[in-house]
Amino acid sequence: MDKEHIQPPELFASERFGFSQVVASPPGKLVFISGQIAWDSERKLVGGSDLAAQAKHALSNLGHALRAAGARPSDVTMLRAYIVNFVPEQARELAPCFLAFLDDAKPPASTWVGVQALAAPGALIEIEAVAVVEA
């Protein structure tokens, strides 16, 4: 589905950080993916205390959820990441994980939020998404 990625000249160029400032999508079926963490199918945490390893597994889970709804990472219009005790320097280790997940697709709009804790003990990152696919 053709989405329009808009870079307002008044805002900084964000694509190299793994997100677009604005994404507009034509009508279609909206897909809302609940926050995914680095659990395997038996609710065992993958990645230990390694934020990037957890992010990769959470994004892999997000990919499974998208495919189940008939969507792909390139259909994502919005990503939200909740990161325990986030500090801006962690963006350097997280951005490549998001860019690899998108696999050369234009990045979606995105928000990263630092949080005190997540619902699952040991989870360091939770990622939710909204996608639009043809109806």
C-alpha positions in Angstrom: 0.0 0.0 0.0 1.4 3.4 -1.0 2.0 5.6 2.0 3.3 9.2 1.8 6.3 9.9 3.9 6.5 13.6 4.6 9.6 15.5 5.8 8.5 19.0 6.7 11.4 21.4 6.1 10.9 22.9 9.5 11.7 19.6 11.2 15.0 17.7 11.4 15.7 14.9 8.9 14.8 11.8 10.9 15.0 8.8 8.5 18.6 8.0 9.5 17.4 7.5 13.0 14.8 5.0 11.9 11.6 7.0 11.8 9.7 9.5 9.6 8.3 12.7 10.9 4.9 12.2 9.2 3.3 9.2 7.4 0.0 9.6 5.6 -1.8 6.5 4.4 -4.6 6.0 1.9 -7.8 4.2 3.2 -7.3 0.5 4.1 -7.6 -2.0 6.9 -6.1 -0.7 10.1 -4.0 -3.2 12.1 -3.2 -2.5 15.7 -0.5 -4.7 17.3 -0.3 -4.9 21.1 3.0 -4.2 22.7 5.5 -7.0 22.0 8.3 -7.8 24.4 11.2 -10.3 24.1 9.2 -13.4 25.2 9.4 -16.6 23.3 6.2 -18.6 22.7 6.5 -20.1 26.2 6.8 -16.7 27.9 10.5 -17.0 28.5 12.4 -13.8 28.2 15.0 -13.8 25.4 18.1 -11.5 25.5 18.7 -11.3 29.3 19.8 -7.8 30.2 20.9 -6.9 26.7 18.6 -4.2 25.4 19.5 -4.6 21.8 18.9 -8.4 22.0 15.6 -7.9 23.6 14.7 -5.2 21.0 15.5 -7.6 18.1 13.3 -10.4 19.6 10.5 -8.0 20.4 10.6 -6.8 16.7 10.7 -10.4 15.5 7.5 -11.0 17.6 6.0 -7.8 16.0 6.8 -9.3 12.6 5.0 -12.5 13.5 1.9 -10.5 14.6 2.0 -8.4 11.4 2.2 -11.4 9.2 -0.8 -13.0 11.1 -2.8 -9.9 10.1 -1.7 -10.0 6.5 0.8 -7.1 7.0 4.5 -6.5 6.6 6.9 -4.2 8.3 6.6 -1.9 5.3 2.9 -1.5 6.1 3.6 0.0 9.6 2.6 3.6 9.9 3.4 4.1 13.6 5.7 2.4 16.1 5.9 3.1 19.8 8.6 1.8 22.0 8.5 1.8 25.8 12.1 1.5 27.2 12.9 0.9 30.8 15.2 3.6 32.2 15.8 5.0 28.7 18.8 7.3 28.2 19.3 9.0 24.8 22.7 7.3 24.3 20.8 4.0 23.9 19.4 5.2 20.6 22.7 4.2 19.0 22.1 0.6 19.8 18.4 0.6 19.1 18.2 2.4 15.8 20.0 -0.3 13.9 17.5 -2.9 15.3 14.6 -0.9 14.0 16.2 -0.2 10.6 17.0 -4.0 10.2 13.4 -4.8 11.0 12.1 -2.4 8.4 14.4 -4.0 5.8 14.9 -1.0 3.6 11.3 0.2 3.8 10.8 3.9 4.6 10.5 4.2 8.3 7.2 4.8 10.0 6.4 7.6 12.4 7.7 6.7 15.8 7.8 7.6 19.5 10.1 6.2 22.1 9.1 6.6 25.8 11.3 6.0 28.8 9.4 4.1 31.5 10.2 2.9 35.0 9.1 -0.7 34.4 7.1 -2.9 32.1 4.5 -5.6 33.0 6.9 -8.5 32.7 9.8 -8.7 35.1 13.1 -8.3 33.3 11.6 -6.9 30.1 13.5 -3.8 29.0 11.6 -2.8 25.9 8.0 -3.2 24.6 7.1 -2.2 21.0 3.6 -1.6 19.6 2.6 -0.8 16.1 -0.2 0.4 13.8 -0.2 -0.7 10.2 -2.5 -0.1 7.2 -3.1 -2.8 4.6 -5.4 -2.9 1.6 -8.9 -3.6 2.6 
